[in-house]
Each structure stands twice: as C-alpha cells, then as structure tokens.
Amino acid sequence: MKAFLLGVAFSVGLAVLSGFAMQDLFSRPADETFASPSVRVGDDGSIAARGFSGEAR
C-alpha cells in the first residue's frame, strides 16, 4: 500500500511539474506558431478586414 501511494504521489507531482514546464517553455502565440505564407493569422485574415458584411443577400 505504501508503494502504491508513493507511486500515485509521484505521478501527480510529475504531472503538475510537467504542466508548468509546458506552459512556460513551450507556449507560443498563434501568430508565431502558425506563421507561414499560406496561413492567415491576424487582422488581415479576418472577415472584418476583408470587408464581408455577413448579411444575407
């Protein structure tokens, strides 16, 4: 029972530490992550910037 609880505590601790490491080290904004010539990220690719009203004709 002691080994099981130690394993559970280790797993939870590892998950929490990994979560913080993933947020701090590997997170980037979408405009950096998906930056390529064929992807529209930002105001230029929005519906409002292209002049679409969205109303039915």
C-alpha positions in Angstrom: 0.0 0.0 0.0 2.9 2.3 0.8 4.5 1.8 -2.6 1.1 2.4 -4.4 0.6 5.7 -2.5 4.2 6.7 -3.3 3.6 6.0 -7.0 0.4 8.0 -7.0 2.1 10.9 -5.3 5.0 10.8 -7.7 2.6 10.7 -10.7 0.6 13.6 -9.5 3.8 15.6 -8.8 5.3 14.8 -12.2 2.0 15.9 -13.9 1.9 19.2 -12.1 5.6 20.0 -12.8 5.2 19.0 -16.5 2.2 21.3 -16.8 4.2 24.2 -15.5 7.1 23.4 -17.8 4.9 23.1 -20.8 3.3 26.4 -20.2 6.5 28.3 -19.5 8.8 26.7 -22.0 6.7 25.6 -25.0 3.8 28.0 -25.3 3.9 30.5 -28.2 1.2 32.8 -29.6 -0.7 31.5 -32.6 0.8 34.1 -35.0 4.3 32.7 -34.2 3.3 29.1 -34.2 1.3 29.1 -37.5 3.3 31.7 -39.3 3.6 30.7 -43.0 2.7 32.4 -46.2 -0.5 30.3 -46.8 -2.0 30.9 -43.3 -4.0 34.0 -42.5 -3.4 34.9 -38.8 -4.1 38.3 -37.5 -6.3 41.2 -38.6 -5.6 40.9 -42.3 -7.2 37.5 -42.5 -10.3 38.4 -40.5 -13.8 38.7 -42.0 -14.0 42.4 -40.9 -10.7 43.3 -42.6 -11.8 41.7 -45.9 -15.0 43.8 -46.0 -17.5 41.0 -45.7 -20.7 42.1 -44.0 -22.1 38.6 -43.2 -25.6 39.6 -44.1 -27.8 37.5 -46.5 -28.4 38.9 -49.9 
